[in-house]
Amino acid sequence: MSQHSTVKVSSRNQIALPSEARKKLNIRPGDRLLVDVQDGVLVLIPEPRDYVEYMMGLHREIWEQIDADEHIQRERDAWQATNASTD
């Protein structure tokens, strides 16, 4: 938001989100917000409607220089070697 807004906590400990914030974040009735406290600051984060879509491609850069198939095969080989040595 370009300007700060204030909200009042009701007697039932509820707040109403400012319309500008709702519009910018596309928050609709029934949506859920994640609530976090970070260094004394209350943070409200819209909960993803679809976690699979939200997480898709996250940290993609980690795998840029790595062949995923080779990595998986090395891991499988290591697991098999560990299991063979414990038998």
C-alpha positions as protocol buffer text, in pm:
chain_id: "A"
residue {
  index: 1
  type: MET
  ca { x: 0 y: 0 z: 0 }
}
residue {
  index: 2
  type: SER
  ca { x: 125 y: 344 z: -72 }
}
residue {
  index: 3
  type: GLN
  ca { x: -31 y: 487 z: 242 }
}
residue {
  index: 4
  type: HIS
  ca { x: -57 y: 338 z: 587 }
}
residue {
  index: 5
  type: SER
  ca { x: -402 y: 251 z: 706 }
}
residue {
  index: 6
  type: THR
  ca { x: -519 y: 198 z: 1058 }
}
residue {
  index: 7
  type: VAL
  ca { x: -768 y: -56 z: 1181 }
}
residue {
  index: 8
  type: LYS
  ca { x: -947 y: -80 z: 1511 }
}
residue {
  index: 9
  type: VAL
  ca { x: -960 y: -401 z: 1711 }
}
residue {
  index: 10
  type: SER
  ca { x: -1321 y: -471 z: 1808 }
}
residue {
  index: 11
  type: SER
  ca { x: -1441 y: -592 z: 2147 }
}
residue {
  index: 12
  type: ARG
  ca { x: -1436 y: -941 z: 1992 }
}
residue {
  index: 13
  type: ASN
  ca { x: -1068 y: -894 z: 1891 }
}
residue {
  index: 14
  type: GLN
  ca { x: -1154 y: -866 z: 1522 }
}
residue {
  index: 15
  type: ILE
  ca { x: -1026 y: -627 z: 1257 }
}
residue {
  index: 16
  type: ALA
  ca { x: -1150 y: -531 z: 910 }
}
residue {
  index: 17
  type: LEU
  ca { x: -893 y: -526 z: 633 }
}
residue {
  index: 18
  type: PRO
  ca { x: -877 y: -196 z: 443 }
}
residue {
  index: 19
  type: SER
  ca { x: -1036 y: -222 z: 97 }
}
residue {
  index: 20
  type: GLU
  ca { x: -717 y: -102 z: -75 }
}
residue {
  index: 21
  type: ALA
  ca { x: -521 y: -393 z: 76 }
}
residue {
  index: 22
  type: ARG
  ca { x: -797 y: -644 z: -11 }
}
residue {
  index: 23
  type: LYS
  ca { x: -807 y: -526 z: -371 }
}
residue {
  index: 24
  type: LYS
  ca { x: -428 y: -528 z: -420 }
}
residue {
  index: 25
  type: LEU
  ca { x: -398 y: -880 z: -278 }
}
residue {
  index: 26
  type: ASN
  ca { x: -723 y: -1009 z: -431 }
}
residue {
  index: 27
  type: ILE
  ca { x: -854 y: -1115 z: -90 }
}
residue {
  index: 28
  type: ARG
  ca { x: -1216 y: -1223 z: -106 }
}
residue {
  index: 29
  type: PRO
  ca { x: -1471 y: -1323 z: 157 }
}
residue {
  index: 30
  type: GLY
  ca { x: -1392 y: -1670 z: 285 }
}
residue {
  index: 31
  type: ASP
  ca { x: -1021 y: -1649 z: 204 }
}
residue {
  index: 32
  type: ARG
  ca { x: -782 y: -1744 z: 481 }
}
residue {
  index: 33
  type: LEU
  ca { x: -481 y: -1546 z: 604 }
}
residue {
  index: 34
  type: LEU
  ca { x: -169 y: -1685 z: 767 }
}
residue {
  index: 35
  type: VAL
  ca { x: -85 y: -1489 z: 1083 }
}
residue {
  index: 36
  type: ASP
  ca { x: 276 y: -1449 z: 1194 }
}
residue {
  index: 37
  type: VAL
  ca { x: 455 y: -1230 z: 1445 }
}
residue {
  index: 38
  type: GLN
  ca { x: 803 y: -1126 z: 1331 }
}
residue {
  index: 39
  type: ASP
  ca { x: 1014 y: -912 z: 1566 }
}
residue {
  index: 40
  type: GLY
  ca { x: 706 y: -759 z: 1727 }
}
residue {
  index: 41
  type: VAL
  ca { x: 530 y: -697 z: 1395 }
}
residue {
  index: 42
  type: LEU
  ca { x: 203 y: -865 z: 1303 }
}
residue {
  index: 43
  type: VAL
  ca { x: 219 y: -1005 z: 949 }
}
residue {
  index: 44
  type: LEU
  ca { x: -88 y: -1126 z: 760 }
}
residue {
  index: 45
  type: ILE
  ca { x: -20 y: -1334 z: 449 }
}
residue {
  index: 46
  type: PRO
  ca { x: -289 y: -1459 z: 212 }
}
residue {
  index: 47
  type: GLU
  ca { x: -292 y: -1839 z: 231 }
}
residue {
  index: 48
  type: PRO
  ca { x: -238 y: -1985 z: -115 }
}
residue {
  index: 49
  type: ARG
  ca { x: -556 y: -2119 z: -270 }
}
residue {
  index: 50
  type: ASP
  ca { x: -353 y: -2403 z: -426 }
}
residue {
  index: 51
  type: TYR
  ca { x: -28 y: -2497 z: -252 }
}
residue {
  index: 52
  type: VAL
  ca { x: 91 y: -2709 z: -546 }
}
residue {
  index: 53
  type: GLU
  ca { x: 61 y: -2416 z: -785 }
}
residue {
  index: 54
  type: TYR
  ca { x: 212 y: -2178 z: -528 }
}
residue {
  index: 55
  type: MET
  ca { x: 516 y: -2402 z: -468 }
}
residue {
  index: 56
  type: MET
  ca { x: 571 y: -2496 z: -833 }
}
residue {
  index: 57
  type: GLY
  ca { x: 913 y: -2376 z: -945 }
}
residue {
  index: 58
  type: LEU
  ca { x: 1013 y: -2255 z: -599 }
}
residue {
  index: 59
  type: HIS
  ca { x: 1394 y: -2252 z: -566 }
}
residue {
  index: 60
  type: ARG
  ca { x: 1431 y: -2360 z: -925 }
}
residue {
  index: 61
  type: GLU
  ca { x: 1774 y: -2196 z: -934 }
}
residue {
  index: 62
  type: ILE
  ca { x: 1915 y: -2462 z: -698 }
}
residue {
  index: 63
  type: TRP
  ca { x: 1887 y: -2724 z: -973 }
}
residue {
  index: 64
  type: GLU
  ca { x: 2013 y: -2511 z: -1264 }
}
residue {
  index: 65
  type: GLN
  ca { x: 2363 y: -2665 z: -1276 }
}
residue {
  index: 66
  type: ILE
  ca { x: 2261 y: -3015 z: -1164 }
}
residue {
  index: 67
  type: ASP
  ca { x: 2130 y: -3303 z: -1369 }
}
residue {
  index: 68
  type: ALA
  ca { x: 1837 y: -3420 z: -1155 }
}
residue {
  index: 69
  type: ASP
  ca { x: 1840 y: -3775 z: -1294 }
}
residue {
  index: 70
  type: GLU
  ca { x: 2211 y: -3819 z: -1212 }
}
residue {
  index: 71
  type: HIS
  ca { x: 2158 y: -3674 z: -865 }
}
residue {
  index: 72
  type: ILE
  ca { x: 1872 y: -3915 z: -792 }
}
residue {
  index: 73
  type: GLN
  ca { x: 2075 y: -4211 z: -916 }
}
residue {
  index: 74
  type: ARG
  ca { x: 2370 y: -4117 z: -691 }
}
residue {
  index: 75
  type: GLU
  ca { x: 2132 y: -4091 z: -394 }
}
residue {
  index: 76
  type: ARG
  ca { x: 1980 y: -4432 z: -472 }
}
residue {
  index: 77
  type: ASP
  ca { x: 2326 y: -4586 z: -504 }
}
residue {
  index: 78
  type: ALA
  ca { x: 2426 y: -4438 z: -167 }
}
residue {
  index: 79
  type: TRP
  ca { x: 2111 y: -4576 z: -3 }
}
residue {
  index: 80
  type: GLN
  ca { x: 2173 y: -4918 z: -149 }
}
residue {
  index: 81
  type: ALA
  ca { x: 2536 y: -4913 z: -32 }
}
residue {
  index: 82
  type: THR
  ca { x: 2424 y: -4815 z: 318 }
}
residue {
  index: 83
  type: ASN
  ca { x: 2161 y: -5091 z: 328 }
}
residue {
  index: 84
  type: ALA
  ca { x: 2410 y: -5349 z: 197 }
}
residue {
  index: 85
  type: SER
  ca { x: 2662 y: -5263 z: 469 }
}
residue {
  index: 86
  type: THR
  ca { x: 2402 y: -5298 z: 748 }
}
residue {
  index: 87
  type: ASP
  ca { x: 2277 y: -5640 z: 630 }
}
